[in-house]
């Protein structure tokens, strides 16, 4: 077997068993907890008397916190091992959700979600950096698609579980269940993740954070401008669907929290099924073969939301969107890992996450504002237009990074 064939056959430098125990399994566990909030949090805020715009702000608050925390988290990764950053992130997220039942106002909910976003930035960026350095370019698509698939497994189970717990025991019980599950993720990371000093692993990490960040912004400016535009739009679609489906189900179709949870979990099932296909497409044909169909299909599903007249219609629409999101499993992370320069991985990924989190923040806000001014159905159409725009940017404005990396290897 040639070296190139071996690289393609073995997707990671770190053993698969270590990746599963230290990264994928904790990801499934915490994603399960995150999935519980998808049907619960919008309805929890809405029952406090908030309008659609304020619900959108509450759902965007986590993304805003991530936006604030991304660059500091990238700086921490230059000086502190990934394990410590990851564990602190889990603690911050779990603690902030535990306090949600005691929030007596929407303002306090927003504040707690901001804090959760900072913890989520630490958790997410440390895992991404770890996988970037633990995978080879020719097998990276499969490794990161599996990572995205691990997230989707949790999101498949989580919404239905959250809906059942909140529907039978109340919103507070769902939040406390989240905290318990986050504790399991903490234990798994603490037990299995190997601590690695980034400065010992690569002497280029001795470059100061400010100098490294300036280098990334200077040398990668054109790449970040074009690719980042598509990334913002892509994340707007992904976050927008999380508010459109629950609010349309509850406010337009009159579904209860359990029914909304089942719709979201059914969509997540298709999402989960598609992630292996995403990895194969990215590694064999190219990253864009997964990215472009993913966002075009999600946009198409969003455009059909106004036609969903009942539970079954919403189930079909949610399924189309879930199918599209599944084809895009790990695509944005793989693209970022391909583009990240050696020696400034943490800084580049921090900037990349700032761009993506701006889109994640914008999705719910746009939905909320358009829904208040016009209708929820109009908001869905706006998000659909953004999705088609993302597909166009990636199709015609972004180079194929798989071929680039393959040519560099030769």
N, C-alpha and C positions, 0 to 999 in steps of 0.2 A: 504493500500500500504506500503511495506517495505521501509526502508531508502534507500536500494540499488536501488529498482525500482523507487523511487522518484528521486534519483540522475540521473538515466538514462533518465527519462521522462522530467526533467527540466535541459536543458543543461547549464544554466548559473546562477551564483549567482546574477549578475546584471539583471534587467528586460529586456525582449526582446525589449520593446519599447525604452528603453534608448540605448540599443546596436544599434538599427537601426538608431536612430536619431543622436547619437553621433559618431558612428564608421562606420557602414555599408554605410549609405547614403553619408557621405563625401568621403568614399573610392570609391564608384561608380563614384562620380563627378570627383575626381582627376584622377582616372583610365581612364575616358573618355578623359581627356586631354593627359595623357600619351599615350593612344592608337593612338591619332592623330599623334604623332611623329614617329610611327612605319614605315609607308610608306614614310613619309616626310623627316626625318633626313638623312637616307642613301643617298637619291637622292639629297638632299640639299648639302651634303658634296661632292658627286660625281660630281655635276655640277661645283664645284670649281676647278676641275681638279685633284682631289685626286685619287690615285690608290686604288685597293681593300684593300691592307694592311692598308693604312692610313684611309680608311673608317671604317675598323674594329677597329682601335685604337680610332677613334672618337666615335663610338658606345660603346666601352668598357670604355670610360672615366667616364661615370656616375657610373659604377660599381667600378672603381678605387676610385672615390670620396667616394662612400659608404664604401669601404674597409677601407679608411682612417678615416671615420667618425664613424664607428660602435662602437669601444671601447670608444671613448669620449662620444658618445651618451649614452652608457650603464652607464658610470660614472655620466652623468647628471641625469639619471633616479633614481639614488640613492639619489640625493640631491634636485631635482626639480620635481614638479608634472608633470604627463604625459601630461596634457593639454598644459602647456607652451612649453614643448619640441616639441609637435606636431605642434603648431601654428608657432613657429619659423621655423620649417622645411618646412612648406608650403610656407612661405614668401621667404625663400632662393631659393627654387625650382622655384617658379613663377618668381622671379626677374631675375634669370639666363637665363630662357628661353626667357623672354621679350627682352633681350639684343642680342639674337642670330642674328637677322637681321642686326645688326650693326657690326658683326664680319667680318672683311675683309680678314681673312685667316683661314685656317684649324686649325692652332695653337690656335687662339682665340676661335674657336668653341670647341676645346678640353678643353681649360681652363674653359670655361663656363660650359661644361658638368661635369667637375671635381667638380665645386662648386655645381652644381645641385645634384651631388651624395652625398655630405655632408648633404645637406638639406633632401634628400630622406632617408638617414640613420636615421636622427632624426625622420622624419615622420613615417617610417616603424617600427622602433624599439619601439617607444612609443606606437603605436597601438598594436603590438604583446605583449608587456609586460602587457598592460591593459587587453587584452583578456585572457592572461594566468592566471591572477589573478581573472578574472571575470567569469571563466568557471570551471565546475566540470569535473573530468577526464572521467567519463563514457559518458558524452555528449559533450566532447570537440571536437570530430571529426566533429560532425554536426555543431557546432558553428563556428569552424575555416574553415570548408568547405564552409559555408555560407559567411564567410569573403572572402575566395578565390573566391567564386561565385560573390560577389559584385565587386571585381576587374575585373573579366571576363566580367561582364555586360558592364562596361566602355570600356574595350578593344574590345568588340564586336561592339560597336557603333563608337568608336574613329577612327579606321583606315579609314573607309569609309568617315567619316566627314573630317578627315585630308586630304584625297585624293581629295575630292570635293573642299574644301577651297583652298588648294594649287594649284589645277588644274585650278580653275577659277579666284582666286584673287592673287595667288603667295605665295611663301614660307613665306614671312614676315607675311601675314595675318594669316596663320596657327599658327605661334608662338605667335602672339598677342591674338588670340582666346584661346590658351592654358592659357595664363596669366589671362584672364577674368574668365575662368572656375575654375582655381586655387583659384581665389578670392572668388568664391562661396563656395568652400570647406572650406576656412578659416572662412567664416561667420558661416557655419553650426557647425564647431567645437567650435568656440568661443561662440555660442549660446547654444549648447546642451550638450557639454562634461563637466562633473563635475570634478572640480579640486580636486585632492587627494594628500595629502602629504605622500609619501611612508614611511617616517620615523615614522609618527604617526600611519600608518596602521599596521606596523610590526616592532617591536623593533630590529629585526635582521638586519634591514637596517642601523643601526648605525655602523655596521662594516665598516671600511674604504674601499674605492674602491680598492686600491692596495691589501689589505689583502684579500678582497673578490675575486678579480680576481685570485690571487695566489692560493686561496683555490679551485676555479673552475678548474684551470689548473692542480692542483695536484690530486684532487680526481676524476676528470672526464677525465683524460688523455686517458685511454684505450677506453672509450666510444667515445670521440671526434675523436680519430684516425681512428677507423673503420667506424663509422657512418658518420664522416666528409668526408671520402673518397667518399662514395656514394653521399653525399650532393654536393660536388664539381662537380662530374660528372653530376649529375642531373641538376644543374644550368647551366653547359656548354651547355647541350642540349637545355634548355629553352631559353637561350640567343642566342645560335647559330642559332636557327630557325628564329629569328627576323631579322637576316641579310641575311640568305640564301634565304628565300622566296622573299623578295623585290629585291635583286640583280639578282637572277635567272630570275625573272619576267621581270626586266628592261633590263638587259645586255644580257641574253641568248634568251629570248622569244620576246623581243622588246615591252613589254607592257608599257603603260604610267602610271603615278602616280595614276590616278583614278582607273584603272584596278587593279593595285597592291593593292590599298586600299580595293576594293571589295573582292579580294581573301582573304585578311587577316581578314576582317570582317566576311566573310562566315565561315572561320575556327573558329573564335571566337564565332560564334553562337553555333556550336557544343560544344565548350568549356563550354559555359554557361549552356547548357542543361544538361551536365553531373555532375555538382557540387553537386546536391542533392544525387545522387547515390554514389558519393565519401564519403559523410558524413555518409550515412547508412552503407556502407562497412566498414569504419573505426571503427564505434561504435559497430557494431553487429558481424563482423567477425574478425576484427583486422586491424591495420594500414597497414600491408604489403599487404593485399588483394587489396588495392587501389594503393599503391606505385609501386609494381612490374609490374602490367599490364600497368600502366601509362607510364613508361619509356620504356618498351619493345615496346609499340605501337608507341610512338613518334620516337623511333629508326627505326622501320619498315617504317614509313612514310618518314623519312629522306632518307632511302635507296632507296626509289622510286623516289626521286626528279630528278635524271638523266633521268628518263623515261617520265617526264612531257614535252610533245612536244608543248603545246599551253596553252591558257588561261584555258580551261576546264580541261586539265591534271593537271595543277598547282592547280586548285580549288579542285580537288579530293585529291591530295597529302596533300594540306594544311588542308583539312577536316579531314584526318586520323590523322595528327599531333595534330589538335585541339581537336579531340575526346580523344586522349591519354592524352593530358595536362588537359582536363576537369576531367578525372577520378582521376587525381592527385591533384585536388583542395584542398588546405589547408593541404596537407600531410606533407610537410616539416615543416610547422609551428606547426602542431599538434605533430609531433615527437619531436620537440624541446621543446614544452610546457610540454610534458610527462617527458622528461629527465631533465628539469630545476630544480635544487635543491631549496627548499624554503629558502628565505633569500638572495639568490644570483641570483635571476631571471634575473635582468638587465645585470649582468656580463656574465652569461651563454649565454643569448640570443645575447649579443654583440659578444662573441666569435663565436657563431653559425653563425651569419650573416657575420662575417669576412670570415669564411670558404665558405659560400655560395656565397658571393660576389666575392671571388677569382675565383669561377667557372663562375659566370656571366661575369666577366672581361675576362676570358680565352676564352669563346666561340667565341665572335666576332673576337678576335685577331687570334685564330687558323684558323677560316674561311678565314679571310683576307690574312694571310700568305700562307696557302695552295692554295687559289685561285690564288694568284699572281705567285706562283711557278709552280703550275699545272693548275687546272681548278676549277670553282665553283662547278661543279658536283663532283669532287674529294673531295672538302671540305665538301660537304653534306654527302659523305660516311664516312668521318672521324668522323663527329658528330654522325652519326648513330652508329658507333662502340662504341663511348663513351656512348651513350644511352643504348646499350645492356650491357655494362659493369656496368652501374649504376643499372640496373635491377638485375644483378647477385649479386652485393654487397648487395643490400637490401634483396634479396631472401635468401642468404646463410650466410651472414656475420653479419646481424643486428638482435638482438632479437625482439620479438613482445612486444611492450610496453603496449598495451592494457591489455594483460593478467597480466603483471607485476603490473600495477596500480590496477587492479581488486583484485589481491591477497593481495596487501597492504591494500586495503580498508577493507578486511575481517580479 
